[in-house]
């Protein structure tokens, strides 16, 4: 048998491949410290789990859910946005449920991008932006994110011919993998750009609540008129430590929300009702765990900043996400450094190229491990002379 050309056109998912390397190292007897995938190490808050248990005991929740999400779930999501960002939403027409934002991104691209269309994608970026564009038959146009532009795309640099072919522009702030943040002035410019070229603007706001040092991440809909051309995707995964539960929601432009929901209704049967009811408890419950987790991430961030600076990197504290985006040691490629970290120090870090060609020369650290293991990871780097100012030892 032969797989489709469509599947051949995309690489294996980066974290699946990293997972294989990690398991192989463990099988060789290596004590692996995983600073790879962004999966919170703290449990889902008890009040959410309790709500799930209660919902499971009700046989009515064992049936197919409503397409697009339970009315109560969409209402709770809209109320959460009103409380958090200060704008109102029509739950019936401006909100739809997602089986996590990864699925939402893919299906949104499939709903809007045709063969020959362009998608404006940050580079580096969450890999799904690029692979889903290719699967839809579209052409990714990379918008470089560099230290010089503070990892914010230069919209003025997009060629007119590309803008005319573009159907969607994807933004993600706070950003994965760079941990950069964007202000309302940039969002205002992005909304104006999308309106000028009649492009759907998708803002992936998965890390809205993971912020530090008093910073609060904005929503695209804090810009007047953004609903004319924008959709925003939210995830329960990082905010509520619910990565495995697979639930999120999309909000915004009615046409975009309707198109996304229509495509999804032909592909999946929505989120298990009990999970939606547990998510309502998350929206309506206390935020103590968010503050607690953010303090943990801040502490780990500060440990990483101090240790990396001792190893020769010039690192400043990030203001959001649990990621750090760092240059590899001089004389090495991203892949070489990632392999060295695993083979020599037993530490997993993804190579920057996993997030696009613009990621060459960088690697990402995730702060989803406790501070003792995090300190040990940096101690191993020092022990094996893995420092920025000299090439890492290779085996």
Buried (B, 14 or more C-beta within 10 A) or exposed (E): EEEEEEEEEBEEEBBEEBBEBBEEBEEEEBEBBBBBBBBBBEEBBEBBBEBBEBBBEEEEBEEEBBBBBBEBBBBBBBBBBEEBBEBEBEBEBBBBBBBBBBBBBBBBBBBBBEEEBBBBBBBBBBBBBBBBBBBBBBBBBBBBBBEEEEBBBEBEEBEEEBBEBBBBBBBBBBBBBBBBBBEEEBBBBBBBBBBEBEBBBBBBBBBBBBBBEEEEBBBBBEBEEBBEBBBBBBBBBBBBBBBEBBBBBBBBBEEBBBBBBBBBEEEEEBBBBBBBBBBBBBBEBEEEBBEEBBEBBBEBBEBBBEBBEEBBBEBEEBBBBBBBBBBBBEEBBBBBBBBBBBBBBBBBBBBBBBBBEBBBBBBBBBBBBEBEBBBBBBEBBEEBEBBBEEBBEEE
